[in-house]
């Protein structure tokens, strides 16, 4: 029997209500369903796996503590990502650390191909990370949410607690800034590609 998205959503809403009444067993599957997305966002924003893990754990702890105030008719993921984004932003400001481990992570995700192709991909990835890192935090955040976590405009708006139109305009500005940075400082990324 195939579960429809509506049935899965109802199951999530039921689990949220049960967890809000203190049922830890209902919270566990919710954490498992969303932990990868929360960790990935934290990792993208902080660049350090240990910091990302700490913030991801703190995200779920804060969510658990405030679950009674959450509207269980809404999807849980945007709310969790909003908490994670705020905590990561606070951690980044207070720690002064920024994206040191992203390059290592990307290199580990490159599929095993011949060595020359792997080196080219790695170089392009490193250059792209550097280009994205040169954007301000707000621009990086919107690019990561839309393109790295593949959230919809609506979900991105929920995470950032802004209007969908604001997401679109910020995203357009961020992409334009990134395009200019790449053209000016990372021309290797345009070699073999149409501008």
Secondary structure, DSSP 8 states (H G I E B T S, - for coil): ----HHHHHHHHHHHHHHHHTT-HHHHHHHHHHHHHHHHHHHHHHH--HHHHHHHHHHHHHHHHHTGGGS-TTS-HHHHHHHHHHHHHHHHHHHH---SSSHHHHHHHHS----HHHHHHHHHHHHHHHHHHHTS-HHHHHHHIIIIIS---HHHHHHHHTS-HHHHHHHHHHHHHHHHHHHHHH-GGGGTTS--
